[in-house]
Amino acid sequence: MSASVAVYRSIFTEDRFKQAYGSEEDNTSASLRLRDKLAVRCRCSQRACLHLLRERVPIFDWLPRYRFKKCILGDTVAGLTVGVLHIPQGMAFALLTSVAPIFGLYTSFFPVVLYMIFGTGRHVSTGTFAVVSLMTGSVVEQLVPTPLEMNSSSSEPSDFELQKIGVASAVALLSGIIMLCMFGLQLGFLSTYLSEPIVKAFTSAAAFHVTVSQLQSMLGLRLPRHTGTFSLFKTLGSVLQNLPQTNTAELLISLVCLAVLVPVKEINTHYRQRLRMPIPVEILTFSGLFTGIVVLIVLLLIGPLFHFLPKAVLACINVTSLRQMFLQFQDLPELWRISKIDFMVWVVTWLSVVVLNVDLGLAIGVVFSMMTVICRTQRAGCSVLGRASNTEIYRPVENHSKCYEVPGIKILTYNGPIYYGNRSFFKEEMSKLLGLTPEKIRSREKERKALEKRERQTLVNTVERGIENTCFSSENELFKSETSESEVQTVLIDCSSVVFVDVAGARLFTQMCIECQKVGVHVYMSNCNGSLVISVPSESVLKILTSSGLMNHMKPQHIFVTVHDAVMYIQQQKEKHPENTTTVWV
């Protein structure tokens, strides 16, 4: 059962609304509050220093409140478990970096300890990452390429390995410095440009690079590592070309490892909820210290024993750890159903990473994703709004068959920003819907000049006769007499979907208003004060439009708070009813 609600209130223009309810521009307390906030943040005191220290170095916050008796046992067990997992994983990812597997343990020790001090996640254990290791390895191979043959009895191998370690360490140090600079400049927002389709496609494609790069270790082949564009296909071709030289022992080791690792990992994934004794989440809570201790013991005491571990085992660990990335292809049908554009972003990113390279492919994916956003804002589209009967609700008529246009009023809404990139498209859409062709504008311009000439002649005649012409209609009335009832007499522009306006867009908007007035069409606006260019109140859409000179061609009384306010005002003017109270039935 539906109910009707009557709402009685005054018609609000923007000026009347500001007078009644205040305006940010007239309220000086906002700037005062901003000054007070800055003064508080810049004030140096012991309390402020402690707060900053706890915020930037979280260990000073949680360590004094650590419940030793309750948590020490669980954290010790969790640290031992995670530490054991870090050892083979770190050594395996060292292969991707083109350094000796033993050096991968360092990347499993220092990140854990540093994250324990500076990190905020209580259930996170940081360590090596396959894609980062692969990208670091590409730099190592470019600067220190592996020779095809090397005499193992000479001193060259040790010097050669030291050069690789030096390059990898330099890359890690430089990456850390860049990340610290980004932290200081608060550039974390840049990660928002890595949309979900880009990240998933990038990791899935990178998994192919990792897998192909590990084939030579799984087969026991000693081949040079290819880098740069098309490296995946070069590596794959080199492996296929040298298949006859496969080491049978390492091939068997790889097959056994895959036969054991893959089923166990799948069982842990699929039957995790059915295990009678799952690992409690609480035992993973900041365990980082104990994980680092385990890895440190391995580094100092038993690390050299891993030097002769077959690389085929480590390669299999790398491949099986990426199994979830390969399964991301299952998301493609759903992605196609939800958004065709996001599907294209996924495909383009994946193909770019696979065909070209990891870093170049990621850059192409980000650029392509940003181009889709630009294209969508450029082709936002202009819609004609109609009113749902007996309501104050206005919706696009092309999508709602029971919403009808208000007679004599063309209500338009542009579903995007108005800026230099789409101003020509905005003008084209608006002109098409309003019928503002150059021929029509020139024709009406001639009519206007003819009317002005006729008005001057009539005025001269009446003055010469000594009779005042009090019944002469104004210019707008003359236009009305020349305009048929079926043509648009009033255009109302709803700016609720206009996210921002730049200077070029504002000037074009003003030009459109002038052209409408040339053909005798009155222009009204609504909902143009809610959108901001940035989070500064003075940069509202209305502020930019008025600053660009729009008010030289429009009256402030023609800018309304809502579409319905404007429609009620226009209809009242047509009916010559001066009441300024609306009755809205919902």
Buried (B, 14 or more C-beta within 10 A) or exposed (E): EEEEEEEEEEBBBBEBBBEEEEEEEEEEEEEEEEEEEEEEEEEEEEEEEEEEEBEEEBBEBBEEEEEEEEBEEBBBBBBBBBBBBBBBBBBBBBBBBBBBBBBBBBBBBBBBBBBBBEBEEBEBBBBBBBBBBBBBBBBBBEBBEBEEEEEEEEEEEEEBBEEBBBBBBEBBEEEEEEEEEEEEEEEEEEEEEBBEBBBBBBBBBBBBBBBBBBBBBBBBBEBBBBBEEEBBEBBBEBBEEBEEEBBEEBBEBBEEBBEEBBEEBEEEEEEEEEEEEEEEEEBBBBBBBBBBBBBBEBBEEEBEEBEEBBBBBBBBBBBBBBBEBBEBEEBBEEBBEEBEBBBBBBBBBBBBBBBBBBBBBBBBBBEBBEEBEEEEBBEBBBBBBBBBEEBBBBBBBEEBEEBEBBEBBBBBBBBBBBBEBBBEBBBEBBBEBBEBEEEBBEEBEEBBEEBEEEBEEEEEEBEEEEEEEEEEEEEEEBBEEEBEEEBBBBBBBBBBBBBBBBEBBBBBBBEBBBBBBBBBBBBBBBBBBEBBBEEEBEBBBBBBBBEBEBBEEBEEEBBBBBBBBBBBBBBBEEEEEEEBEBEBEE
